[in-house]
Every structure is written in C-alpha cells, then in structure tokens.
Amino acid sequence: MSLNPSDYGRTLGVHGYEPVPTPDPMASEELLKLTSWFPTGAELYFSDPQQLAAQLSILTDQILSLTENCTPVDETLEADIEIAKEKIKTSEERLKLQVDDMKRKIVMEQERAALFKQKVQLYESMKTQNEDKVSDDLDSMVAELYSSCVDSRPNNLSTIEKLACVEYQMSLLLDEIESIPEDTLKKLRHIQNKEKRSRLREEKQRLEMEKKKEMKERCSRRSLSEAKKITGRQLKPRSFLVKQPIQVTEKTSVRPKEDLHAYLFEEDSD
C-alpha cells in the first residue's frame, strides 16, 4: 500500500490530527539496519517510513473511534447482563419455591399412601376373617343339610362332596315328583297348602295370645303398683283473693193478697 504526501495530509486533516513531521535520514538508515535482520528474500511492506507513520495514525484513529463506539455498547451490555442476572435470580427463587412445594406435596402423598396401605391391610385382614367365618358357617349349614337330607351318621366327607350328595338326592326327588300323576300331585299340593295355612293360622293365634297375655300382665302390674307420693314442699298460691262481704238488705215481706188489696185501694182513692 502506497500513499502520496497529499493523501496523507488529507487523511490527517479529516480526523483532526496534525501532520507528522518528516523523518530525518538517520532514522531511515536505522530502519534499514533493522530490516537487515530479516531474510534476504523478504519484501518490505513499507518502503518509506512516512507511510508507516501515516498508517499508524490511521490505526490509532480507528482504535479511538472503536473505543468511543464500544463504551455505550459496553454499558448497554452490562445493563443487559444485570437484567439477565436479576431474571435468573428471580426464576431461581421461583423454581426453589416450586421445588419446596413439590417436596411438601410428595411428603403429603407419601403419608396418604402409608395411610391407605394401612387401611388396605386392615381391610384384607378383616376380609380374611370374614371369609373364614362365612366358610365355617357354610360348612355347618351344608353339614346340617346333608344330615337332614342324605345321612345323619357322622362321616369324613368334605363340604363339596356333601353338596354333591345333596344335589344327587335332590335330582332323585325331582325325578320322583315328575313321575307322580298330575291329579295326585294337585292333591298333594292342596294338602301342603292347607297345612301351611293352618300353621300360619296357629302362629298368628299364638302371637295374639302372647300379646294379650303381655297386656294383662302390664295392666296387673299397673294396678298393683303403689301410687307415687309427692315429696317436697307443698305448692301454694302466691296471693289470696280477699272475699268481699255480701251486703244483706232487710226487706219487709208482704203477702201477695195484701199487695193486691193495697194496689186496688190506691187506684180507687185516686
């Protein structure tokens, strides 16, 4: 890059710097001595020290301009960094609160899960006990049914086997019932219904008699029970009304005939 002296003056004038004084020949000789250390085949970028001084002035001006332009950018960047830090801090606090809330909810859910687990265990234990009780009741009922329908002698049959025997016995009875003629079956049903009605009537009469007997006993206890004596102070009225004396007026008793006679004579005298 080569600059003539006129361009160098214009460039310096534009940026407000004074022109650099012309270097002396001694400096040029020193520069040539310094360049002698470089390899022999190297090409010099600046052939004139004045060009180097002009280029240094241009670079200095650019550096100052960039520094002036970077100052507001740095301030804006610092402000943006502070705002970003505040936002990050706020978001961290919010996230911390959310994490604490989630931890608290997790603890509550764990407590609820433990409570539900206890309830399930209690329910399972009660269910097992109830199932055992129901199973024992069913075994006793099946044993009673087997003894009344099939065989009353003691045996070592299981509950399922007893149910199978009862079912077989019931099927035999159904076959026998189906083999009975229709007229005979109607008569048997009529007799059965009649016996059922008579049993219901007897039960109703028995209940009525028990009710009447209970009523009689209640009435007899009530009649024999002593009257309750009223204990405590006797209640009296707060004030007594004063009786007014009756005024008696004395009246002369006149006979009706004498009154009539006096009335007639009084009219005649008038």
Backbone bond lengths (Angstrom), bond angles and torsions (degrees), N, CA, C in turn:
res aa  C-N    CA-C-N  psi(-1)  N-CA   C-N-CA  omega(-1)  CA-C   N-CA-C  phi
1 M - - - 1.469 - - 1.518 108.16 -
2 S 1.348 117.33 127.74 1.471 122.68 -177.95 1.500 109.87 -121.55
3 L 1.312 118.16 135.90 1.469 124.83 178.77 1.518 108.17 -123.90
4 N 1.341 116.42 134.29 1.455 119.83 174.15 1.508 109.10 -86.83
5 P 1.314 120.07 164.16 1.471 122.02 -177.15 1.503 113.77 -61.00
6 S 1.357 117.59 -31.80 1.476 118.86 -179.56 1.521 111.21 -67.05
7 D 1.344 118.40 -43.95 1.477 121.33 177.22 1.502 110.68 -63.03
8 Y 1.306 117.07 -38.59 1.450 120.21 179.93 1.499 110.58 -62.36
9 G 1.312 119.65 -41.81 1.472 121.95 178.72 1.496 112.51 -66.60
10 R 1.355 117.00 -38.87 1.458 119.64 179.35 1.526 111.15 -67.75
11 T 1.272 115.97 -39.21 1.469 119.00 -179.84 1.502 111.29 -65.12
12 L 1.284 117.01 -42.44 1.454 119.38 179.09 1.505 110.77 -68.50
13 G 1.333 117.21 -35.72 1.469 119.12 179.39 1.500 113.05 -67.42
14 V 1.298 116.28 -33.94 1.464 119.29 179.90 1.504 110.75 -65.32
15 H 1.326 120.71 -42.41 1.452 123.98 -177.37 1.503 113.10 -87.19
16 G 1.295 119.76 1.24 1.453 121.84 174.20 1.484 114.87 83.22
17 Y 1.303 119.52 19.83 1.453 122.19 177.83 1.527 110.25 -104.45
18 E 1.295 115.80 150.77 1.472 120.39 177.16 1.521 109.65 -79.80
19 P 1.349 118.09 150.53 1.467 120.05 -179.07 1.511 111.30 -64.70
20 V 1.338 113.65 142.16 1.461 120.22 -179.77 1.528 108.41 -74.09
21 P 1.333 117.35 136.23 1.468 118.56 179.75 1.519 111.30 -64.73
22 T 1.298 115.68 151.92 1.468 122.03 -177.44 1.517 109.45 -68.70
23 P 1.364 118.09 127.59 1.458 120.19 -178.32 1.532 110.65 -67.96
24 D 1.285 112.66 153.07 1.460 117.99 -178.55 1.531 110.51 -82.72
25 P 1.333 118.73 164.75 1.472 120.76 -178.15 1.504 112.86 -65.89
26 M 1.346 118.17 -24.81 1.460 120.72 -179.35 1.524 110.71 -65.88
27 A 1.326 115.52 -39.41 1.471 119.23 178.36 1.506 110.44 -64.30
28 S 1.312 116.72 -37.48 1.465 119.42 178.09 1.512 111.05 -63.17
29 E 1.340 115.58 -40.50 1.453 118.72 178.39 1.529 111.05 -64.14
30 E 1.360 116.89 -40.64 1.469 120.23 178.15 1.519 110.48 -62.46
31 L 1.338 116.04 -40.90 1.455 119.91 179.31 1.522 111.16 -63.37
32 L 1.358 114.76 -37.75 1.455 118.04 178.43 1.519 111.18 -66.79
33 K 1.348 115.54 -36.14 1.460 118.88 177.35 1.526 111.20 -64.56
34 L 1.334 115.17 -40.87 1.471 118.31 179.44 1.514 111.22 -65.36
35 T 1.287 116.51 -38.75 1.468 119.61 -179.38 1.504 112.87 -70.83
36 S 1.346 114.84 -14.45 1.468 117.38 178.72 1.524 111.97 -68.33
37 W 1.312 117.75 -18.37 1.462 121.14 179.18 1.538 111.64 -74.17
38 F 1.329 117.57 -22.86 1.463 120.20 -179.25 1.506 110.02 -71.74
39 P 1.320 117.88 164.83 1.463 119.74 178.35 1.523 111.28 -59.99
40 T 1.314 114.51 153.42 1.473 119.52 -174.78 1.509 112.05 -66.91
41 G 1.319 116.55 -30.02 1.462 118.34 -177.51 1.513 113.80 -85.96
42 A 1.367 120.19 -0.17 1.471 122.52 -176.48 1.518 110.18 -74.25
43 E 1.339 113.34 146.25 1.474 119.51 -179.86 1.515 108.39 -101.44
44 L 1.307 117.80 133.91 1.466 122.16 178.97 1.517 109.26 -75.66
45 Y 1.403 114.24 131.68 1.464 119.10 177.85 1.521 110.93 -73.59
46 F 1.317 114.62 -42.04 1.469 120.02 177.47 1.528 108.43 -111.56
47 S 1.280 114.76 124.10 1.467 119.83 176.49 1.516 112.85 -91.49
48 D 1.360 113.26 -16.28 1.469 118.16 -177.49 1.522 108.15 -127.80
49 P 1.335 120.81 129.49 1.473 121.78 177.72 1.515 113.28 -59.33
50 Q 1.315 118.15 -25.07 1.470 121.00 179.14 1.523 110.38 -65.79
51 Q 1.316 116.47 -35.60 1.467 119.77 177.29 1.530 111.06 -64.50
52 L 1.338 117.13 -40.69 1.460 121.16 177.74 1.513 111.46 -62.91
53 A 1.363 116.57 -42.28 1.465 119.58 178.97 1.518 111.11 -64.47
54 A 1.341 115.95 -40.23 1.470 119.19 178.61 1.526 110.93 -64.43
55 Q 1.345 115.70 -41.49 1.470 119.03 179.69 1.525 111.56 -66.17
56 L 1.351 116.01 -37.31 1.464 119.20 176.68 1.514 111.37 -64.05
57 S 1.333 117.28 -39.11 1.472 120.62 177.70 1.524 110.84 -63.14
58 I 1.333 115.66 -42.12 1.472 119.39 179.33 1.532 110.62 -63.47
59 L 1.336 116.01 -43.86 1.466 119.41 179.36 1.516 111.97 -64.74
60 T 1.362 116.13 -38.87 1.469 119.55 177.25 1.513 110.76 -62.29
61 D 1.334 116.70 -43.42 1.466 120.58 178.60 1.527 110.94 -61.95
62 Q 1.328 116.24 -42.12 1.464 119.20 179.23 1.527 111.74 -65.11
63 I 1.333 114.98 -39.07 1.470 118.64 178.95 1.514 110.97 -64.22
64 L 1.354 116.51 -43.73 1.468 119.60 178.27 1.519 111.22 -62.92
65 S 1.347 115.81 -42.16 1.465 119.03 179.12 1.524 111.21 -63.16
66 L 1.332 115.47 -43.14 1.466 118.56 178.24 1.522 111.80 -64.69
67 T 1.345 116.10 -36.68 1.469 119.65 178.14 1.513 110.90 -64.02
68 E 1.357 116.26 -43.51 1.463 119.59 178.46 1.523 111.25 -63.84
69 N 1.316 116.76 -38.58 1.463 119.71 -179.98 1.527 111.92 -73.38
70 C 1.316 116.26 -29.47 1.469 118.92 -178.15 1.518 112.72 -77.80
71 T 1.337 118.14 -22.90 1.467 119.99 -177.23 1.527 112.22 -60.27
72 P 1.366 121.15 -53.04 1.474 119.36 177.43 1.516 112.53 -64.16
73 V 1.349 114.58 -32.81 1.470 116.77 178.30 1.520 110.49 -64.71
74 D 1.338 115.71 -40.70 1.466 119.50 177.38 1.519 111.61 -62.94
75 E 1.353 115.83 -42.21 1.462 118.76 178.87 1.527 111.09 -63.34
76 T 1.332 115.46 -45.10 1.474 119.15 177.83 1.526 110.85 -61.54
77 L 1.340 115.09 -41.40 1.461 118.84 179.70 1.526 111.36 -64.77
78 E 1.332 116.26 -40.67 1.463 119.12 177.38 1.526 111.27 -63.60
79 A 1.367 115.40 -41.80 1.469 118.47 177.55 1.527 110.91 -62.23
80 D 1.348 115.66 -42.93 1.468 118.83 178.04 1.525 111.27 -63.19
81 I 1.325 115.78 -38.10 1.469 119.27 178.71 1.527 110.98 -64.63
82 E 1.356 116.34 -41.23 1.463 119.60 178.08 1.525 110.92 -64.06
83 I 1.356 115.65 -43.23 1.472 118.93 178.65 1.529 110.35 -62.24
84 A 1.333 115.59 -41.83 1.468 118.93 178.94 1.523 111.19 -63.97
85 K 1.346 116.07 -39.35 1.464 119.17 177.58 1.522 111.42 -62.65
86 E 1.373 116.45 -42.30 1.467 119.52 178.74 1.523 110.94 -63.40
87 K 1.340 115.40 -41.73 1.466 118.42 178.80 1.527 110.99 -63.64
88 I 1.327 115.32 -42.18 1.472 118.81 179.37 1.527 110.71 -63.88
89 K 1.341 115.67 -40.50 1.462 119.57 178.98 1.523 110.91 -64.32
90 T 1.359 115.49 -44.02 1.473 119.32 178.68 1.525 111.09 -62.22
91 S 1.343 115.42 -44.68 1.465 118.37 179.94 1.529 111.56 -65.55
92 E 1.343 116.96 -36.18 1.465 119.78 176.67 1.525 111.36 -63.72
93 E 1.354 116.63 -42.14 1.465 119.35 178.15 1.523 110.67 -64.10
94 R 1.345 116.34 -42.49 1.461 119.23 179.03 1.521 111.25 -63.64
95 L 1.335 115.51 -43.03 1.464 118.82 178.04 1.526 111.72 -64.97
96 K 1.329 116.44 -35.01 1.459 119.68 177.89 1.523 110.52 -65.20
97 L 1.354 115.68 -41.82 1.467 118.75 177.06 1.523 110.77 -63.21
98 Q 1.339 116.08 -41.66 1.459 119.17 178.64 1.527 111.34 -63.50
99 V 1.335 115.89 -39.86 1.471 119.31 178.77 1.525 110.80 -64.66
100 D 1.350 116.51 -41.89 1.471 119.68 178.14 1.522 110.70 -63.58
101 D 1.351 115.49 -41.23 1.463 119.17 178.75 1.525 110.89 -63.81
102 M 1.329 116.25 -42.60 1.461 119.53 178.60 1.526 111.43 -64.51
103 K 1.329 117.21 -38.63 1.468 119.85 176.96 1.524 110.78 -62.96
104 R 1.348 115.64 -42.62 1.467 118.98 179.19 1.528 110.44 -63.40
105 K 1.344 116.71 -42.32 1.460 119.73 178.51 1.524 111.10 -65.04
106 I 1.328 116.42 -37.54 1.467 119.63 178.79 1.526 110.55 -63.44
107 V 1.338 116.30 -41.37 1.469 120.18 178.42 1.528 110.26 -63.40
108 M 1.354 116.17 -42.93 1.461 119.74 178.85 1.522 111.02 -62.82
109 E 1.339 116.54 -43.64 1.460 119.40 179.38 1.527 111.36 -65.01
110 Q 1.326 116.35 -36.68 1.467 118.96 176.80 1.523 111.06 -64.12
111 E 1.338 116.43 -40.57 1.464 119.28 177.33 1.525 110.81 -63.99
112 R 1.359 116.14 -43.47 1.466 119.20 177.75 1.524 111.29 -62.60
113 A 1.341 116.05 -40.48 1.466 119.23 178.90 1.528 111.05 -62.92
114 A 1.341 115.77 -39.99 1.470 118.96 177.93 1.527 110.92 -64.51
115 L 1.358 116.14 -40.55 1.463 119.61 178.45 1.522 111.09 -64.58
116 F 1.342 116.79 -44.46 1.461 120.19 178.01 1.524 111.49 -62.55
117 K 1.323 115.73 -36.74 1.456 119.42 178.52 1.521 110.84 -63.91
118 Q 1.346 116.10 -42.36 1.464 119.30 177.05 1.525 111.12 -62.43
119 K 1.357 115.96 -42.05 1.466 119.09 179.30 1.525 111.26 -63.67
120 V 1.333 116.13 -41.18 1.468 119.55 179.47 1.526 110.46 -63.98
121 Q 1.325 116.30 -42.57 1.465 119.42 178.24 1.521 111.15 -62.41
122 L 1.354 115.95 -42.77 1.462 119.19 177.81 1.519 111.08 -62.96
123 Y 1.352 115.83 -42.72 1.466 119.54 179.14 1.525 111.23 -63.35
124 E 1.328 115.95 -41.91 1.462 119.02 179.86 1.527 111.24 -63.89
125 S 1.339 116.03 -40.84 1.467 118.67 178.88 1.529 111.11 -65.24
126 M 1.359 115.59 -43.71 1.466 118.88 178.05 1.519 111.13 -65.02
127 K 1.358 115.12 -38.90 1.458 118.73 179.13 1.519 110.75 -63.08
128 T 1.323 115.84 -40.74 1.466 119.64 178.31 1.525 110.98 -63.67
129 Q 1.350 115.36 -43.10 1.463 118.78 178.21 1.525 111.03 -63.13
130 N 1.352 116.34 -43.27 1.460 119.40 179.62 1.523 111.12 -64.69
131 E 1.339 115.56 -40.85 1.463 118.34 178.75 1.527 110.86 -63.07
132 D 1.314 116.16 -40.07 1.468 118.81 177.81 1.524 110.98 -63.78
133 K 1.338 115.35 -41.50 1.464 118.86 179.58 1.521 111.30 -65.67
134 V 1.346 116.15 -44.03 1.468 119.90 178.98 1.526 110.38 -63.27
135 S 1.335 115.78 -40.29 1.466 118.96 178.64 1.532 111.26 -62.68
136 D 1.315 116.79 -41.64 1.470 119.75 177.72 1.524 111.02 -64.25
137 D 1.338 116.76 -41.62 1.468 119.85 178.55 1.523 111.01 -63.04
138 L 1.343 116.17 -42.79 1.464 119.04 178.82 1.525 111.38 -64.21
139 D 1.307 115.85 -39.76 1.471 118.69 178.04 1.522 111.20 -60.98
140 S 1.333 116.00 -43.50 1.468 118.73 179.68 1.525 111.09 -66.52
141 M 1.359 117.28 -39.17 1.466 119.90 179.05 1.523 111.24 -66.09
142 V 1.335 116.08 -42.74 1.470 118.77 178.71 1.527 110.74 -64.66
143 A 1.331 116.39 -38.98 1.473 119.13 178.43 1.520 110.79 -63.86
144 E 1.328 116.89 -41.27 1.468 119.84 178.12 1.522 111.39 -64.81
145 L 1.350 115.90 -42.47 1.466 119.36 178.41 1.527 111.33 -63.72
146 Y 1.312 116.48 -40.67 1.471 120.21 179.27 1.518 111.06 -64.55
147 S 1.330 116.52 -42.01 1.469 119.09 -179.33 1.516 111.79 -67.63
148 S 1.331 118.30 -30.95 1.467 120.14 -178.86 1.523 112.62 -85.50
149 C 1.329 117.90 -26.28 1.464 119.97 -175.40 1.533 113.59 -103.34
150 V 1.311 117.38 -34.39 1.467 119.51 -172.45 1.521 110.68 -111.34
151 D 1.331 116.37 -67.80 1.460 119.92 -173.88 1.522 108.17 -151.05
152 S 1.315 115.74 131.10 1.462 120.77 -178.84 1.525 112.91 -91.46
153 R 1.322 117.50 -3.71 1.454 119.40 -179.96 1.533 110.28 -76.74
154 P 1.327 117.62 148.64 1.474 119.61 179.26 1.521 111.44 -66.28
155 N 1.318 116.22 144.83 1.460 121.59 -178.60 1.524 108.86 -149.30
156 N 1.319 114.91 173.46 1.467 121.54 -178.84 1.526 112.30 -109.86
157 L 1.325 117.17 25.48 1.466 120.42 -178.98 1.524 110.37 -75.36
158 S 1.322 114.43 149.21 1.468 119.14 175.99 1.525 110.24 -80.05
159 T 1.309 115.56 173.81 1.465 120.29 -178.09 1.520 111.16 -64.91
160 I 1.334 117.46 -40.67 1.463 120.98 179.78 1.525 110.38 -64.49
161 E 1.313 117.14 -41.55 1.463 120.43 179.01 1.523 110.89 -65.52
162 K 1.318 117.04 -39.54 1.468 119.44 177.19 1.522 110.96 -63.84
163 L 1.342 116.84 -40.66 1.466 119.68 177.63 1.527 111.06 -63.88
164 A 1.329 116.94 -38.93 1.465 119.82 177.87 1.530 110.79 -63.35
165 C 1.325 116.80 -41.25 1.474 119.94 177.57 1.521 111.37 -63.84
166 V 1.321 116.55 -42.24 1.469 119.95 178.94 1.521 110.52 -64.16
167 E 1.347 116.00 -41.22 1.467 119.34 178.64 1.526 111.13 -62.96
168 Y 1.324 116.02 -41.51 1.467 119.52 178.44 1.527 110.91 -63.68
169 Q 1.318 116.44 -41.65 1.460 120.39 178.37 1.525 111.08 -64.00
170 M 1.338 117.05 -39.38 1.466 120.46 178.74 1.525 110.97 -66.50
171 S 1.323 117.01 -38.12 1.475 119.06 177.68 1.530 111.03 -64.53
172 L 1.337 116.31 -38.67 1.465 118.93 176.38 1.519 111.03 -63.03
173 L 1.316 116.62 -43.30 1.465 119.67 179.50 1.521 111.36 -64.10
174 L 1.325 117.30 -38.69 1.466 119.69 177.86 1.523 111.16 -64.92
175 D 1.324 116.32 -39.86 1.466 119.07 176.99 1.523 110.91 -62.57
176 E 1.321 116.69 -41.42 1.464 119.73 178.22 1.522 111.04 -65.37
177 I 1.349 116.63 -38.59 1.465 119.08 179.07 1.522 110.65 -65.46
178 E 1.336 117.17 -39.42 1.460 119.62 178.96 1.527 112.12 -68.22
179 S 1.321 116.44 -26.49 1.471 119.32 178.77 1.522 112.87 -79.60
180 I 1.340 117.89 -11.67 1.467 120.97 179.14 1.521 108.66 -73.81
181 P 1.357 118.82 139.51 1.465 120.88 177.25 1.532 111.28 -61.88
182 E 1.340 113.97 156.91 1.466 119.10 -175.60 1.522 111.55 -65.66
183 D 1.335 118.20 -40.66 1.465 120.32 -179.38 1.524 110.77 -64.49
184 T 1.322 115.42 -45.05 1.469 118.59 178.87 1.526 111.12 -62.88
185 L 1.326 115.31 -38.52 1.469 119.21 179.58 1.526 111.31 -65.31
186 K 1.335 116.64 -38.73 1.464 119.75 177.27 1.519 111.04 -64.10
187 K 1.352 115.78 -41.68 1.464 118.51 178.43 1.526 111.01 -63.09
188 L 1.326 115.49 -43.30 1.470 118.54 179.51 1.533 111.37 -62.49
189 R 1.333 115.53 -41.26 1.465 118.52 178.43 1.520 111.45 -65.54
190 H 1.347 115.64 -37.24 1.464 118.51 177.79 1.523 110.59 -64.56
191 I 1.335 115.88 -43.48 1.474 119.41 178.33 1.529 110.52 -63.24
192 Q 1.329 115.58 -40.77 1.467 119.28 179.88 1.528 111.23 -63.72
193 N 1.323 116.10 -43.62 1.469 119.04 178.82 1.521 111.40 -65.11
194 K 1.335 115.58 -37.36 1.460 118.96 178.89 1.519 110.79 -64.64
195 E 1.324 116.04 -43.47 1.468 119.14 177.48 1.529 111.25 -63.76
196 K 1.296 115.35 -38.09 1.467 118.93 179.06 1.519 111.13 -64.55
197 R 1.339 116.11 -43.51 1.465 119.10 178.57 1.517 111.29 -64.46
198 S 1.341 116.24 -38.73 1.470 118.73 178.99 1.533 110.69 -65.64
199 R 1.317 116.79 -39.32 1.466 119.13 177.61 1.529 111.06 -64.33
200 L 1.321 115.81 -41.37 1.466 118.69 178.31 1.520 111.08 -64.13
201 R 1.340 116.12 -39.14 1.460 119.76 179.31 1.519 110.70 -65.38
202 E 1.329 116.18 -43.60 1.465 119.23 178.29 1.532 111.37 -63.34
203 E 1.315 116.34 -39.72 1.467 119.36 178.19 1.525 110.97 -64.23
204 K 1.327 115.97 -40.58 1.463 119.60 178.68 1.524 111.11 -64.87
205 Q 1.333 116.76 -43.11 1.463 119.88 177.89 1.526 111.01 -63.20
206 R 1.319 115.96 -40.34 1.462 118.84 179.33 1.529 111.19 -62.46
207 L 1.325 116.49 -42.38 1.465 119.83 178.97 1.524 111.29 -64.50
208 E 1.336 116.32 -40.64 1.469 119.37 178.71 1.519 111.02 -64.44
209 M 1.352 117.05 -40.28 1.458 119.64 179.60 1.527 111.12 -66.06
210 E 1.327 115.74 -39.89 1.467 118.23 177.23 1.523 111.19 -64.10
211 K 1.318 116.21 -38.01 1.465 119.64 178.65 1.523 111.26 -65.70
212 K 1.342 116.54 -43.61 1.463 119.74 178.31 1.524 111.06 -64.26
213 K 1.322 115.61 -41.29 1.459 119.02 179.33 1.527 110.95 -62.25
214 E 1.303 116.07 -41.48 1.466 119.89 178.40 1.520 110.85 -63.98
215 M 1.330 116.99 -40.23 1.470 120.12 178.58 1.524 110.85 -64.27
216 K 1.339 116.82 -40.73 1.463 119.70 178.62 1.524 111.04 -63.69
217 E 1.331 115.93 -43.68 1.465 118.35 178.72 1.522 111.35 -62.28
218 R 1.327 116.92 -39.42 1.455 119.63 179.03 1.528 111.15 -64.96
219 C 1.333 115.97 -41.98 1.472 119.25 179.18 1.525 111.21 -65.70
220 S 1.339 116.52 -39.62 1.469 118.65 -179.93 1.523 110.71 -67.01
221 R 1.321 117.41 -39.94 1.465 119.14 177.10 1.520 111.24 -64.33
222 R 1.318 116.64 -37.94 1.454 119.63 179.26 1.521 111.55 -67.19
223 S 1.350 117.10 -38.35 1.466 119.53 -179.33 1.528 111.65 -72.31
224 L 1.347 117.04 -33.50 1.459 119.84 -178.90 1.529 113.45 -83.30
225 S 1.280 116.24 -16.11 1.473 118.50 -178.93 1.516 110.31 -71.09
226 E 1.313 117.68 139.84 1.461 122.89 179.95 1.520 110.56 -73.29
227 A 1.328 112.31 149.01 1.467 117.82 177.99 1.522 109.36 -69.49
228 K 1.267 116.28 141.20 1.460 120.88 -179.22 1.520 110.26 -73.68
229 K 1.312 115.10 130.53 1.456 119.85 177.85 1.517 109.46 -85.29
230 I 1.342 113.52 136.09 1.459 118.75 -179.86 1.511 107.96 -82.23
231 T 1.284 116.18 117.57 1.464 121.05 179.79 1.512 109.46 -103.98
232 G 1.345 113.06 156.95 1.459 117.45 178.17 1.518 111.40 110.79
233 R 1.284 116.81 -173.14 1.460 121.37 -179.42 1.516 110.35 -72.20
234 Q 1.324 113.56 146.50 1.445 119.49 178.63 1.525 109.39 -78.67
235 L 1.295 115.18 133.48 1.461 119.68 -178.97 1.518 109.47 -77.00
236 K 1.290 116.36 132.12 1.466 122.37 178.62 1.514 109.02 -128.64
237 P 1.342 115.53 153.72 1.478 116.93 177.13 1.521 110.59 -69.53
238 R 1.290 115.81 153.67 1.459 120.51 -177.70 1.535 112.32 -70.75
239 S 1.339 117.73 -31.80 1.480 121.01 -179.17 1.515 109.18 -145.35
240 F 1.316 115.68 150.43 1.462 121.94 178.66 1.521 108.97 -105.08
241 L 1.314 115.09 139.29 1.465 119.49 177.63 1.532 109.34 -79.68
242 V 1.304 115.57 133.81 1.477 120.99 179.60 1.524 108.56 -81.66
243 K 1.326 114.98 125.38 1.463 119.11 179.86 1.524 110.27 -77.64
244 Q 1.295 114.39 129.54 1.461 119.60 178.33 1.538 109.32 -76.88
245 P 1.336 117.01 134.27 1.484 119.22 178.22 1.524 111.46 -67.89
246 I 1.290 113.99 139.80 1.473 119.92 -179.24 1.523 108.73 -86.35
247 Q 1.316 115.00 123.34 1.472 119.88 179.58 1.525 109.23 -83.97
248 V 1.320 114.03 127.64 1.472 120.39 -178.75 1.521 108.27 -107.47
249 T 1.292 116.46 123.73 1.485 121.41 178.54 1.520 108.16 -102.14
250 E 1.312 115.26 130.54 1.464 120.98 179.89 1.522 109.51 -79.28
251 K 1.290 115.98 130.30 1.453 122.65 -178.00 1.526 108.66 -126.45
252 T 1.274 114.49 135.50 1.476 119.20 178.26 1.487 108.56 -80.11
253 S 1.256 112.78 126.27 1.460 117.41 -179.30 1.516 109.44 -82.17
254 V 1.311 117.33 124.88 1.474 123.31 -179.89 1.503 107.16 -117.54
255 R 1.260 114.81 136.43 1.452 119.38 179.43 1.519 110.38 -71.10
256 P 1.305 117.06 149.41 1.472 119.38 -177.78 1.520 112.82 -63.11
257 K 1.334 118.07 -35.89 1.466 119.59 -179.82 1.505 111.04 -66.70
258 E 1.316 116.63 -42.92 1.463 119.93 179.18 1.519 110.61 -63.43
259 D 1.301 117.88 -37.63 1.469 120.22 177.25 1.516 110.54 -63.53
260 L 1.306 117.64 -45.78 1.455 120.43 178.97 1.525 111.43 -62.52
261 H 1.340 117.05 -39.59 1.456 120.81 179.15 1.529 110.34 -64.73
262 A 1.334 116.30 -42.53 1.467 119.31 179.72 1.522 110.42 -65.90
263 Y 1.327 116.63 -36.99 1.465 119.63 -179.22 1.527 110.42 -66.83
264 L 1.359 116.61 -41.42 1.459 119.21 -179.68 1.519 111.28 -66.59
265 F 1.342 115.77 -42.31 1.462 118.20 -179.29 1.526 111.30 -68.15
266 E 1.268 116.86 -33.08 1.471 118.63 179.15 1.518 110.43 -67.18
267 E 1.324 117.94 -37.11 1.452 120.90 178.18 1.525 110.61 -68.57
268 D 1.345 117.50 -38.90 1.463 119.89 179.16 1.506 110.76 -65.31
269 S 1.312 117.66 -40.93 1.463 120.95 -179.22 1.510 111.12 -64.70
270 D 1.293 117.90 -30.83 1.461 120.22 177.37 1.505 109.87 -69.69
